[in-house]
């Protein structure tokens, strides 16, 4: 199973020299993403895509030794992140999108119609965003195309709740059994 997670960085980080991969570099609000990735890795190959204000577009498997602040306005990073999202929507078995309102609107809303039309009917989607971000897309259009759409209306800083994480893991496990 190809599992793609799209999220943002965390302001809290480890010392760059103490970890080798980006997925272990971010701490704080990123730790639940790391835990989710670990649990989902029992079912397939997990790729974590990270939109970072400081470092640009990163993948969890990137080396921390290559981290360099971008110094830009984030436009290039958002474009690269959006492109990765578009590409993944065409091939992924599981799409997990956990973003803040601004990141969601900049990278998902702009290409929602294409994401929905590109996705395979068997793909499992999990989207975590604020109510206003979610209202910027037609989730029902996605639901009409695929069976498993899990929507977590983000409250506060939690990118995904335990309840919705468990629901996602259960859906992935059931899909693997079929």
N, C-alpha and C positions, 0 to 999 in steps of 0.2 A: 504494500500500500504506500502510495506517495502522499505524505502529510505535510502541508505547508502552513506555517504560522506567520502572520504579519502583525507586528506590534511596534511599540516605540521603546526607546531606551529609558533608563532611569538616571536620575541625578546622582544617585549613590553608586559608587563603583569600588572595585577592589584595586589594589595597587597593580599597575600594568605588569610588573615583573612577577607577581605572585600567581598569575593564571596564564594559560597558553591560548585559550580560545575566547572569542568575544562573548559567547553564550554564558561564560563563567565570570566575565568582567563586570557586568551590570548587577547591582544588588537592589535592595529595597523593593520597590513596586515591580521589579522585573523577576523576582524570585518565583512568584506563582507561575510565570510563563515557563521558567526553567523546569519547575515541577511538572507542569502540564506536558512539556516536551518529553521529559523522562518517562512519564506514564504512557504517552502515546507511542513511544519508541518500541514498546512491546508489540505493537501492531504493524509497524512499517518504518519506512525511512522518513525521518522528520527533518525538515529544513526550517530554520527560524530566520525571518527577514526583519531587520530592525531599522527603523527610521530614527536617526539621531540628529538632534540639532547641532551638536558639537562635531560629530564625526561623519555625518552624511548617511548614505545607505550602506548598511552592513549585513553580513550573514553571520549566523551564530558560529559557523565553522571557521570564520576568518581568524587569523592570528592576531593576538593583541600586540605583538611586536610591530605590526604594520599600521597601528592606529595613529592617525594624524588628524588634528583638528582641521576642518575644511575652511573655516574662516569666511564662508560664503553666506548667502541669505537663505540657503536651504532649497532653492528652486531646483538645482540639479539633483540633489538627493531625493526630493519628492518625485521628480520625473523618473529617476532610476527605480525607485521603490514602486511607483505606479506601473512601470513597464514589467517589473518582476511579478506584480500582482496579476497583470493581464496575462502574461505567459503561464503562470501557475494555474489560472482559472481554466485553461484549456486542457490541462493534463492531470491535475490533482485528483486524488480520491477523497481527500479531506482538505477543506479550506477553513482556516481559523483566522478571523480578522478581529483584533482587539485594539482599538484606537481611540484617541481623544477626538473630540468634536472637530477641531481644526484639521487634524491629520486625516480624519475620515473624509471630510468634505473635500480636501485637497487631492486625495489619492483614490478614493472609492467613488464618491458621488459623481465626479466628472466622467467616469467611464462605466457607470452602473449598467447601462443597457448592454454594452459589449461584454461585461463580465457575466451577466445572466445568459446572454445568447451563446457565449463560448463554453459554458460549463457542461460537463457530462451529466446525463440524467441520474446517474448513480452516485454522484458526488455528495458528500455530507458537508454542509456549511454550518459554521458557528460564527456568529457576529456579535461582538460586544462593543457597544458605543452608547453615547447619551441618547436620550429621547429625541432631542432636536436633530442630532446627526442621523439617527435612524429614520426620522421623518423626511429626510432629504432624498431618500431612495424608496422605490416601490418593492418592499420585501415580499408582498403578495405575488408579484410577478415571478420572483425566484421560487416561491413555494409552489406555484403552478407548474414549474418545470421539473423540480426535484422533490423527493419525498422527505428528506431529512434536513430541515432548516431549524437551527437552534438560535434564538435571539435573546441575548442578555442585555436588558436595558440598564446600562451602567449607572450606578449611583455612587458618588464619592470617587475615591481613588482605585477601588477594586476593579481590575480589568475583567475579571470573571469571578463569579461566586462559586463556592464549593458545589452547590446544587447543579449549576449549569455545567461545570467541569465534569461532574459525575455523569450527567446526562450525555455529554459529548463522548466520553470514554465508553459508556454503555452502547451508544449508537455505533461507534467504530468497532467495538467488539462483536456486535450483532452482524454488522456488514461483513466482517471477516468470516464469520461462521456460515454465511449464506453461500 
